[in-house]
């Protein structure tokens, strides 16, 4: 997913400097999509971290089996 985000952001930046008006509008959308995916990736990392901490706390409370 990180590669996809970089792809959208780089492609959007390249398109911003093009001479075609439609390409410039599309590149703005690609940049917006890349920034949105960064937010999704950040939320997924936070959820995984929360679950990991929750599992570690449950193991510590229940003790070794």
C-alpha positions, -999 to +999 in steps of 0.1 A: +000+000+000+029+023+007+041+018-029+007+027-042+006+058-021+040+069-035+028+061-070-002+083-067+017+112-051+046+111-076+023+107-106+002+137-093+033+158-088+045+151-123+011+159-138+009+192-120+036+206-142+021+194-175+007+218-201-026+199-205-054+214-183-072+180-179-040+163-168-035+190-142-070+184-128-064+147-128-031+152-110-048+172-082-072+143-077-043+118-076-026+139-050-058+140-029-062+103-033-026+097-021-031+119+009-064+101+018-046+068+016-020+081+040-048+087+065-062+051+059-027+036+064-022+056+096-055+044+110-046+008+102-012+011+119-029+026+150-055-002+151-028-029+148-007-012+175-038-011+198-045-048+193-009-057+199-009-038+232-042-053+242-029-088+236+002-081+256-018-068+285-041-099+284-011-122+285+004-103+314-028-104+334-036-141+327+000-152+334+018-181+319-002-212+311 
